Each structure stands twice: as structure tokens, then as C-alpha cells.
């Protein structure tokens, strides 16, 4: 059983929902990434989503775009991200880590080298926004050979036939994008989320995470009422962006702890 599957099984046994925070590797600077990962765990994170900086992050809104720009200014590349995961693994062998990013860096490295090095670093899952599932069967199979879970996105506009096709390739969990737009773009519509999740669950037995648009503890609590996991990105990146460097770790940990407390009510 993968670390991701084990995490969700343990949470289900305790009737808890997963909290999955996102940060961009290298933001605000490379030296803070691994300490930030540990701060997220200390705040109550169950799975970490670590963004690979990219120059054209099409699914991300302005806040996460700026985080990529800051990381790229420090010349953070995919190999550096894998090194950060390996460093994190020296003192945390349990918390699952999912890389979130885009196809170009993986293509530049090569599928085989990426899968090998990601496994060696301690990565558990890979979410690649711009790999169409219809064209990724070979890559998905390669990930599986190395024990890496391919994580796929579902959108409010995903038709049922395509949803079923995506679900056949997915492992670990599936990620429902709760709004039409980019990360942090708007407030989510809980009625629409609650209506969509049963349709997704008809096609997969995997846990369902919900993200895009969750910015506060109350919204997170509502999402946890219908989903298996709550994914928060832009609001955490905003905390990083607005905090003095000496306060970044404490502020992020406190914010994540407030979300964890809301999920556990």
C-alpha cells in the first residue's frame, strides 16, 4: 500500500478528513522550503502538495503565479525540488508528498529519469496539470512501476464519459477543482460541489479531494462535510507572500492549525 493510500486508510479509521496544503518549492527562497514542509506537518497537514516552479502555470491564479516567479528568480528547477523532498525525508518518512506541476520540466528530464529520481527522493504522487489523460497512459504506467501515484484533476465541466476514463488511470486520490477558473479566483459554490461529488464517486472508489477557492476555516469545514480531503493553496501562498521572513514559518503553521481545528470539529 502506498503512503497516500495508507494515509487515507488511517484517517478513515479515525473518521477524519485529510488536509492537503500547497506551497511552491523555492518560495520565498529555497532555504525555507523544507522548514515550511515541516511547519505544514506540525500544523496538522496530512499530505503535502509541493509545486514545481514553472514559467507559465496556466491553472494558477496571480498569487501562485507570483510564487513561481519568486522561486524561478532563485533558479529553482525540478532537480532542486526533488532534492528538497529528499532532505525532508531525512526527518519525515511518513507524510506523503505530491508534486504538482506541468509537463515541460518532466519532458526535459525524461520520463524514466524523472520516475527513478522522484522515487529515490521519496515522492509519492505526481499531479501534472497539462498532461491530457488520453495521452498519458504510458507515463501513468511508468509512474506505477516506480510506486508513484498519478493524481488527476476533475473540473465542474468534465463530462461523465471523460470522468470515467480519467478515473481508470487515477491512483492515490482524485482532485476535484471546485470552480471554473484558476486557483484562488473566486469563492466556491458548495451546492455545486455537493452535487458533483456523488457523480465522481460513482466512477471511482478513490478518496476525493476538493481544492481551488478554499480560503478560510469555515469553507474548509463545509468542504470536509462532503469530501475526503481539503486542498488549500493560494491562501497559504498569500500568507508566505505577506509575512516577514522571520514570521513565515510560524504564520503558516498557525494558519494550517486553524484549518485543522475546523476540520476536526
C-alpha positions in Angstrom: 0.0 0.0 0.0 1.3 3.4 -0.9 2.0 6.2 1.6 -1.0 8.1 0.2 -3.4 5.1 0.4 -2.1 4.3 4.0 -2.7 7.9 5.0 -6.3 7.9 3.8 -7.0 4.5 5.3 -5.7 5.7 8.7 -7.8 8.9 8.5 -10.9 6.9 7.6 -10.4 4.6 10.5 -10.4 7.7 12.8 -13.3 9.4 11.0 -11.0 12.3 10.0 -10.6 14.2 6.7 -7.3 14.9 5.0 -5.8 18.3 5.0 -3.6 18.9 1.9 -1.8 22.3 1.9 0.1 23.5 -1.2 3.3 25.5 -1.3 5.6 26.3 -4.2 9.1 24.9 -3.8 11.6 27.7 -3.6 9.2 30.3 -2.4 10.1 32.7 -0.8 13.5 31.2 -1.2 15.0 27.7 -1.4 16.3 27.7 2.2 12.8 27.9 3.6 11.1 25.2 1.6 12.0 22.2 3.8 11.3 24.1 7.0 8.0 25.1 5.5 7.1 21.5 4.7 7.8 20.6 8.4 5.8 23.6 9.6 2.8 22.4 7.5 3.0 18.9 9.1 3.3 20.5 12.6 0.2 22.5 11.8 -1.8 19.4 11.0 -1.2 18.6 7.3 -1.8 15.0 6.3 -0.4 15.2 2.7 1.8 17.8 1.2 1.4 19.2 -2.3 4.6 20.7 -3.4 4.5 22.9 -6.5 7.3 22.7 -9.1 8.0 26.3 -10.3 7.1 26.9 -13.9 7.1 30.0 -16.1 3.6 29.5 -17.5 1.4 28.0 -14.7 -1.8 28.1 -16.6 -4.0 26.6 -13.9 -2.8 29.0 -11.3 -4.1 32.5 -10.4 -1.9 35.5 -9.7 -0.9 34.5 -6.2 0.6 31.2 -7.1 2.0 32.7 -10.4 4.0 35.1 -8.3 5.3 32.3 -6.1 6.6 30.6 -9.2 8.3 33.8 -10.3 10.0 34.2 -6.9 11.2 30.6 -7.0 12.4 30.8 -10.6 14.3 34.0 -9.6 16.3 31.8 -7.3 16.8 29.4 -10.2 14.8 26.5 -8.6 14.3 23.7 -11.0 12.8 20.2 -10.9 16.0 18.6 -9.7 16.2 21.1 -6.9 12.6 20.3 -5.9 13.5 16.5 -5.8 16.5 17.4 -3.6 14.2 19.3 -1.2 11.9 16.2 -0.9 14.9 14.0 -0.2 16.0 16.5 2.5 12.5 16.4 4.0 12.5 12.6 4.0 15.6 12.6 6.3 13.4 13.5 9.2 9.9 12.7 8.0 9.4 9.2 6.5 5.6 9.2 6.9 4.0 12.2 5.4 3.0 11.7 1.7 4.3 14.3 -0.8 2.7 15.0 -4.1 4.5 17.0 -6.8 2.1 19.4 -8.6 3.3 21.0 -11.8 3.4 21.0 -15.6 4.7 18.7 -18.3 7.7 20.7 -19.7 10.1 20.1 -16.8 9.3 16.4 -16.8 9.7 16.1 -20.5 13.0 17.9 -20.3 14.2 15.5 -17.7 12.7 12.4 -19.4 10.1 10.1 -18.0 12.4 7.3 -16.9 14.9 9.6 -15.1 12.1 11.6 -13.5 10.3 8.5 -12.2 13.5 7.0 -10.9 14.7 10.2 -9.2 11.3 11.0 -7.8 11.0 7.6 -6.2 14.5 7.8 -4.8 13.7 11.3 -3.3 10.6 10.0 -1.6 7.9 11.4 -3.8 4.5 9.6 -3.5 2.3 11.2 -6.2 2.5 13.3 -9.3 -0.1 15.8 -10.5 0.7 17.2 -13.9 -1.9 19.7 -14.9 -1.3 19.8 -18.7 -0.9 16.1 -19.5 -4.2 15.1 -21.1 -5.2 11.7 -19.6 -5.9 10.5 -23.1 -2.2 10.8 -24.0 -0.6 9.8 -20.7 -1.2 6.0 -20.5 2.5 5.2 -21.0 3.6 7.8 -18.4 1.0 6.7 -15.9 2.1 3.1 -16.3 5.8 4.2 -15.8 4.8 6.0 -12.6 3.1 2.9 -11.3 6.2 0.8 -12.0 8.1 3.1 -9.6 5.3 3.2 -7.0 4.2 6.8 -7.8 0.5 7.6 -7.8 -0.8 9.6 -10.8 -3.2 12.3 -9.4 -5.8 13.6 -11.8 -8.0 16.7 -11.8 -11.7 16.7 -12.4 -13.4 20.0 -13.3 -17.0 21.1 -12.9 -17.2 20.9 -16.7 -15.8 17.4 -17.1 -18.3 15.2 -18.9 -19.2 11.9 -17.3 -17.7 9.8 -20.1 -14.3 11.6 -19.7 -14.6 11.4 -15.9 -14.9 7.6 -16.2 -11.8 7.4 -18.5 -9.7 9.6 -16.1 -10.8 7.5 -13.1 -9.4 4.4 -14.7 -5.9 5.8 -14.6 -6.0 7.6 -11.3 -4.3 6.3 -8.1 -4.0 7.7 -4.6 -6.8 10.2 -4.7 -8.6 12.4 -7.3 -8.8 16.1 -7.1 -12.0 18.0 -7.8 -11.5 21.6 -9.0 -14.3 23.3 -7.2 -14.7 26.2 -9.6 -14.4 27.3 -13.2 -11.2 29.2 -13.3 -7.7 29.4 -11.8 -6.6 28.9 -8.3 -7.8 31.5 -5.8 -10.1 33.0 -8.4 -13.4 33.0 -6.6 -15.5 31.6 -3.8 -16.7 28.1 -4.4 -20.3 27.1 -4.7 -20.9 24.4 -2.1 -24.2 23.4 -3.6 -22.4 22.6 -6.9 -19.6 20.8 -5.1 -22.0 18.7 -3.1 -23.9 17.8 -6.3 -20.8 16.8 -8.3 -19.1 14.6 -5.8 -21.6 11.7 -5.9 -21.2 11.6 -9.7 -17.4 11.3 -9.3 -17.8 8.6 -6.6 -19.9 6.5 -9.0 -16.8 6.1 -11.1 -14.0 5.7 -8.5 -13.5 4.3 -5.1 -10.5 6.6 -4.5 -10.7 9.4 -2.0 -11.9 12.7 -3.4 -10.1 15.9 -2.5 -11.6 19.4 -3.3 -9.5 22.5 -3.9 -9.4 25.9 -5.7 -11.3 28.6 -3.8 -10.9 27.4 -0.2 -9.6 30.3 1.8 -10.9 30.1 5.4 -11.7 27.6 8.1 -15.4 27.7 7.7 -15.3 26.9 4.0 -12.8 24.2 4.7 -15.2 22.7 7.3 -18.1 22.8 4.8 -16.0 21.1 2.1 -14.9 18.4 4.6 -18.5 17.6 5.1 -18.8 16.2 1.6 -15.2 15.4 0.5 -12.4 13.2 1.8 -9.8 15.8 1.6 -9.5 19.6 1.6 -6.7 21.2 -0.6 -5.6 24.8 0.2 -3.0 26.6 -1.9 -3.4 30.3 -2.7 -4.4 31.3 0.8 -1.2 29.7 2.2 1.0 31.1 -0.5 -0.6 34.5 0.3 0.5 34.1 3.9 4.0 33.4 2.8 4.0 36.4 0.5 2.7 38.8 3.1 4.7 37.6 6.1 8.1 39.0 7.2 10.6 36.3 6.5 11.2 35.7 10.2 7.5 35.1 10.7 6.8 32.9 7.7 7.1 29.5 9.4 5.0 30.5 12.4 2.3 32.3 10.4 1.9 29.4 8.0 1.8 26.8 10.8 -0.8 28.8 12.7 -3.0 29.2 9.7 -2.8 25.5 8.9 -3.6 24.6 12.5 -6.7 26.8 12.3 -7.9 24.8 9.3 -7.1 21.5 11.0 -9.1 22.6 14.1 -12.1 23.4 11.9 -11.9 20.0 10.1 -11.8 18.2 13.4 -14.9 19.8 15.0 
